[in-house]
Amino acid sequence: MKRRSLVAAAGLAAIAPNTLARGAFAQNAAEKVRKINLYTWPQAALPQAYQASQLIAQQWRQLGLDIDVKPLQRQAQTALIWYSRDKWDATMWRMVGRPERSDPDEFVYSLFHSSYAEKGYDFIGYKNPEYDKLAEKQRTQLDREERRKTIFQAQEMINRDQPYAFLVHPKYPMAFNKAVFKADTVVNQTGIGIRNIWTFVNIEPIGAQKDLIINSSESINATNPLYIGGAVDSWITDLIWDRLMRIGPDGTPQPWSAESVTWIDDKTIDIKLRAGMKWHDGQPVTVDDVIFSFTAPAGDKAPMYKPFVTEIASMEKVGDMGLRMTLKNTNATFFTASLSKINLIPKHIWEPVLKSLEGKPENAEQIKEINRTGSGPFKIVRWAPNEEILLEAFPDHFKAPKIARWIMRIVPNAEATLGMLKRGELNFLGFFGGDPDVLVKFAKDNPDIVVTTETDVGFEFVAFNNRRPPFDDVAFRRALSLCIDRRLMVSAAWQDFAVPANSHVSPVLTYWHDPSVDQIKTGLAEAKKILQAAGYRLVGGKLYYPAGKQEKLTTE
């Protein structure tokens, strides 16, 4: 296996690493920091991220770096970044707002805990035993104020190490047609906005149009209950598959498929399953199905969901509709991070699928052609990749929708989206990739269109591959991160529909967000100062490693 590493250059004369100014010493070419590849989505898919990548590359070049911006289609980018973790430098990326992320645990623990560096959410390979202890500690703290202090410490440590360059928490504009739907049945969810399951099961048509027709600017990658996909994938997953609990509009977990969820002690939970539930194929949802749903990710075939079940020590069926879960440790986040996260899947369908994968390198995440039978409020009827997906209301659901169908159309072009909204070919705007001011003006000219915005629980960022030089150096990461002007990101890339970011805990979560990490000094001068202090040198307009260090391709 080949890997890049920084090694001391044998036989080099000592060169004083005291300046970033042009040097008079002869330089070893191997000491020059190599070209950095910055991957991004294409401009048509995510114009804000693409624009941000161009601005960031310009700022990094002023440090003496050679930056190549490489747009990749979503599936190709995922294949490279997620499944070839040692083969990339930096990439534009985003963690989207999902309801279960209203508790900071999923980001605080899963994004940066070293145990998830190989296959999980820690795809950048950040490893810090000191941080691991904080991430583990906050899970066990039942005292909310004490847990808050620990989460603040975790944010301060990430601020220090800058494993990512956080950019913004977007403000996503969304819209709906109030001539088609009763405005007071549209639900806003904290940190998510109006595009959420509470809206989709409660929204009430006014007249003959019973279909909700929503847009997406990007294609669906997968509809798989054991795969955590991107934003659009999650819209579908939320509607097809149920969970024991759901995050309510106020950001707190509440029973959903469970009639009740009760703490017996700090490690024991009693769950009573809602009676009368059915899978879309008509078979009953049983406690055995629930146990299977939480057992399936525990092996190696569903690594994305594995972090959310590892705390379960045992599960015991109690009567026909009861389940007792015993945890390995006290876990203050379990209702949100696990019971509101794990999709309920039918054992009679998925047990043979998982058995068929035994002894094979593939895992359940990679299955594309699957049976999409769930128990959720909508069932899938048709999926035409790159065109549309059609879901039909499931009338036997305990929270049966008032709309007849939920239809999502893939519309990459923002201008085309507005034209379709005006003609009634869309009646719900789930995402708008263009200039938000254009949407606001459009709504003024079309008074039936109601526009809303909500600051996202998620965030946009530049991911640094911490496994590879030069990104394995904290000083280098800090310099590149602080070189980025977040105010420029907000104004130029996100057209002021965002707030600056420097934390994995959104300011929307006012209780958990540490405001002190927002006070970062950015700019080219600050970045140069950090590099100079670490011994990097600017020679002939190019950035060189500290004297005696060079990057070398080694084989092992």
N, C-alpha and C positions, 0 to 999 in steps of 0.2 A: 504494500500500500504506500502511495506517495503522499507526503504532506509537506507543507511549508513551515519553516521554523526560522527563528532568529538565532544566529550563532556568532560567536566572536570570530572576527576575520584573522586568520593565522598570518603572522609575519607583518602585520600592519604597523607602521610607525604611529605612535600616539599623536592624536590630533585633539587639541583642546576643544571640547564641546561647549563653548561659551557664547556662541552667537548664532543668530539666524541671518546675519548679514552675509553679503557675498564674501567668500573666503579666498585667501591667497594660496592655500595649500592645495596640492594635487589631490584629487579625490579618487577613491576607489569606486568604479562605476557600480560595483555590486552593492555598495552602501546606499545607493539611491532608492528611495521608496518606489516600488513598482507601480505600474498603472493599476488604478482601482476601477473595477466594473461596478456601476450602480444600475441595478435592474429596476424597472418600473413597468406599470401598466401602460398600454398605448393611450395616446391622447383621446381617442374616440371613446374608450371604455371608462376611464376615470380622469377627466381633464384636469381636475385640481391636483391630483397626485403627480400627473405628468408635468404640469407647470412647476410644481414644487421641486421635482427632480432636476429640472433645468436650472432653476434659481440656486439650488444647493450645489450643483456641479460648478456653477460660476463662482460661488463663494469659496469652495474648496480649491479651485484652481489658483486662487489668490494666495494660497498657502504654499504653492509650488508643486501641487499634485497634478498628475495626469489622470483625468477622469473621463471614462467612457460611459455615457448613458445608454443603456440597452433596454428598449421596450420589448416586453414579452406578453403574448396573450396569456390569459389567466391560467389555463390548464398547464401550459409550458412553464410558467413561473412557479406554480405550485409544485410541479414535478421536480424542478431544480432546487427550490429553496427548502421544501418540506422533506423530500425524499432523498436528496443528495446533499446532506448537511455540511459536508466539508469542501464543497466545490464552488462556493460563491463568496463574494466580498461584502457587498452591502445591497440592500433592496428597499424600495418603498413598500410599506406594508400597513395594514390596519387591523385593529381589534375592534370589531363592531359592537355596538351596544346591544346586549341581549338582556332580557328581564332578570335572569339569574345572576347577572353581573352587577346587580344593584347592591349586593354584598361584596365588599372588596376582596374576599378570599380568593375567588377564581383567578384574579389578576395577581394578587399578592403572592399566592402560593404557586399556582401552576405555571405562570410565565417565567419565573426565575429560580424555582427550586431545582437544584442540580440533578435530582433523580429523574427529571423529565427532559434532560438534555439529549438523550439518545433518540427517543421516539415521540416525546410529548410536546407540550407547548413551549418549552424552553429550547426552541429550534435554533437559537443563536449560540447555544453552548455556554451560557453564563454559569460559572461555578464559584460559589463563595460560601464556605461553611458557616461564616458569621451570619450571612443573610438566611441560609437554610434554617438556622436556629430561630430566627425571628418569625419566619413564615410558619414554622411548626408551632411556635409558642402562641401566636394569635389565635390559632384554631382551638386551643385548649382553655382560653380565658373566657369564662362565663361572665365575669365582671366587665360590662361594656366599656367603662371608662379605662380600665387597665388594658383591654384589647386595643382601644383607640390609641393609647400611647405606643404600643408595640407596632401598630400599623404606621404611625408617624415615623418611628425609627426606621422601618423598612423603606419608606419613601425617601428618607434622608440618605440611606445607604445607596439606593439606586441613583439618587441625584449625584452622589459622590463618584460612583463607578461608571455612570452613563453607558450601560450596556446597549441602550438604544439612544437615538436622538429623537426624543419626543417632539412633535411638531404642533399639532392642534387637537382640540376636542371640537369636532365639527358641529355646526348648528344646521341640522338637516331641514330644509323646507319641504313640506308635504302639503297636499291639497285634496279637497273632495268637492263634489258638485252637490250643493244643498237643494237643488231642484230635483235631485234623484233620491237623496237620503235625508232623513230628519237630522238636523244638525246636533240636537241634544242627545242623539244616540251614538255619536262619535266620541270615543274615549281617548283622552290623552294620558299616556303613561310616563311617569317621571324618568327622564334620561333616555327615553325611547321615542316618544312622540305618538302620533295617532295611528301609525302603522303597527298594530299589535293585535293579539288574539282577542282582547276584550272588545275592541272595535269590531272585529270580524264576526264575532258571535252575537253582538248586540245591535249592530247597525241596522236600521229599519228603512226599507224602501218606502217611498211616498206613493208611487204610481205603478204603472205596468212594468217598468224596468226592474227586474228582480235580481239581475246579475251585478256583482261588483267586479268592475274591470280595472285592474291595476297595471301599472307599467314596471318594467325593470330595464336598466341600461345594460345589464350584462346577462349572459346566459346562465342557466342553472348548471352547476358542475355535477351535483349528485343529489338524489333524494334517498338517503340511506340513514336509518335510525341509529346506526353505529358509527356514523361518520359525522364529524363536526365540520361542516363546510363554511363557506363564506356567508355574507349577509343574506343574499337572495336564497340560498339553500335553506337557511334557517327559517325564512318566512314560511316555506312549504312544510318543513319538518314540524314546526309548531302546530300546524293545523291538522296534519294527518295522524300524528302519534300523541297520545295522552301522557301525562306525568302524574305522579301521586299528588304533587302540589304544584301550584303556579304562583308566580310573583304577581301580586295585585297591582293595580294602577298606582298605588302609593309606594311601591317598592318593597313591600313586605310579603313573605310567603303565606299562602293560605291553602287549605285543602282543596283538591280538585277531583282526581279520581278516588282519592281517599275521602271517606265521609268524615273521618276524624284522625288526627295525628297527635299523640300525647306522650310527653316525656314521663317515664316512670321514675327514673333517676338520671344522673348525668351521663349514663352510658346505655340506657335502655329506652326504646321507643315502641309504643304500641300503635299499630295502624289498623284501622277498620276500612276495608275496601267498600266502595259504593256498590250497592246491589243493582242487578239488572243490566250491567254494562255488557256490550257486545263488540266483537271484532267486526270489521266491515264485511267479512264473509259469513256473518251470522252466528259464529260460535261464541260461547260466553267467555268473558274475561274472568279469569280465576286467580286465586292467590298464588297458585303454582306458576302462572304466567308472570306475576309480579316478581316472585323469587327468581325465576329464570332471567328476567330483565336486568336484575341487579347482579346476577351471577355471571352472565355472558361477558361483560367487559372486564371481569377480574383476571382472565387469562391474558394471552399475548395477541389475541386476534382482534381486539378493539382498543388499541393503545390510547386513542384520544379520550375515551371515556373512562379508562382505567383509574385515573387519579380520583375520580368521584365516587369510587366504590371501595377503595383500598382500606378505608377506615371501618368497614363492616367486618365484625368478627364472626357473626352467625345470624341466620334467619330461621325462624321457627313458625310454622303454620299454627294458628290458634283458631280452631273451629273452621267453619266454611268460609268466613269472610275476614278473618283476623290474621295479623302478621306481627310477630315481635322481632325487632331488630336489636341486636346487641353490638355496640361499637367497641373497638379496641381501646380507644382513648376518648376522653371528653372532647366533644367537637361542637363548638358554638355556631358553626357555619353549616351544619349538616342539612337543615331544612332547605336552605337556599342553594347550597353548592351541590347537593346530591339529590334530595327528594324532588326538587324543582328542576333538575337537570336531566336525569336519566329517563329516556323514552321507554314507555311500556311497549314491549314487542311480543307477538304471539309465539309461544313455545312450540306449537305444532308446526310452525313454518320455519323458525330460525334454528331450532335445535339440529335438524339435519344439515342445514347450511353450515353451521359451525363445525359439525363433525366431519363434513366433507373437506374442510380446510386443514384438518389435523395432519401434521407432517409436511405441509406445503409452505413455501415462503410467503405466499399471499396472505393478507389478513382481510377481515370483514370490511374494512374501510374501502378497499379497492374494488369491491363488487359493484358493478354498474347495473347489470340486469338482475333485478331482485323483485320479489313479491312485495308490493308496497301496501300490504294490508295492515292498517292500524285500527285504533278504536276512537280516533279523534273526531272533532265536529265536522270535518270534511274528509271525503275520500277521493282519491285520484281517479280520473276518468280518461284523460288523454294528455300525453306529453309529446309535443313536437319540438325537439331540440332546436334552439336558436330562433324559435317562433313564439310558442306559447305553451302554457300548461293550464289545464282545466280541472278544477276540483268541484265536486258536487256536495251540497249539504247532506250530512248523514242524519236522517230524521230520527233514528233511534238513540241519538246521543242525549245525555242528560242536560246538555246546554245546546240544544239544536239551534243552528243559525236561523235568522229571519230572512236572509238572502237565499236564493235558490242555488247560485253557482258563484265560485270565486275563480276569476280568470286572470291570469297574468300574461301580458304580452311583452315580448322583448323588443324594446325600441331604443337602439343605441344613440340616436340623434335627439338632442334636447329640443331643437326647434320642431322636429316632427312630433315630439311628445305633446307640445302645446297645441299643435294643429289637431291632433287626435282628441285632446281634451275638449277643444272648442266644438268639434263635430260630434261629440258624444261617443266616440270610439273608445275612449277611456272616461271613467267617472271618478277615479281615485288615483291621485299621483303619489306613488310610493317612494319615488326617488327622482330628483331633478339634478342633472349633471351640468346644466348651464349656469349662466350668471343669475344668481337669485333675484337681483333687481329686475331682471326681465320677467321673472315669474310674478313678482309683486305688481308690476305694471300690467301684466296680462290679467291678473285678478281684478284690478281696478277697471279694466275695460270690459270684463266679463263678470258682472256682479254675482252670478250664481256660484262662482268659484271661491271657496274659502281656503286661505293659505294659513298654515300654522308652522311654527318652528320650535325646536327643542334642542338644547345642548346635549350632546351625546354622552352616554356613559363610557363609550369606547373612545379610541383615539387613533390618529394617523401618526406614523413615525418612520424613521429610517432605521432598519435593523442592521446592526453590525455583526458580522460573523466573528464572535469572540474566540473561536478556535484558531483563527488564522492571523498571522502577522499581516499588517501592523495592528490589527484590531484586538489582538490579545494584550495590548499595552493600554492601561487605563488612561495614561496621559494623552495618547494619540486619540482615543475615543472622545475624551473630554474636549480636546482641541477641536475636533471635527464637529462635535455637537454644539459647542458654544460659539463656533464660527457662524452658525445658522441664525439669522435674524428672524425670530418667531413673529415679530410684528409684520415683517414683509411676507411671511407665509400666510398670515391671516388676511392681509389686505390684497396682495397680488395674486395668490393662488386660490384662496377661498373667498375672495370678494367680501371680506368682513363678516361672513357667515361662519364664524368659528371663534374660539378663544385659545390663546396660547397654552401649550401643554409642556409640562416637565415632570409628569408623574403618571403612574399607572392607575391612580385613583382619581377619577374625574371630580372637578369642582362641583358638579351636580350633586355629588354625595358629600354635602357640606359637613356632616359630622365626621366623616372619615378622611377627608382631603386635608393634607398638611399645607397651609398657605405659605409656609416659609420656603418651600422648594420652588415657589413661583418667582422668588426674588433672585434670578440668575442674571449674571452679567454676560451678555453675548456681544459678538462682534469680532472683526478680523484682528484687532489689536489684542484682545483677550486670548484668542486662539494662538497667536504667535508667541505671546508671553508664556503660555503653557508649554508649547513645543520647545521654546528656548530653554526653559527651566529643566526640561527632560533631556536636553542635549541634542535635539534635532537641529540640523543646519540647513540654511537656505543658500545654495551655491549655484550661481548662474541661473537663478530663477527656478531651480528645482530643489525639492525637499530631499534631504539625506538623513539616514538614520544617525543616531549618536555614534561618535567615532568608535571604530572597532566592532561595530555591529553590522551585520548584513543579513539579508534574507536569502536562504539557500533551500533548494528543493532536495529533500533527503528521501531515502527509500528505507522502508522497514517492513 
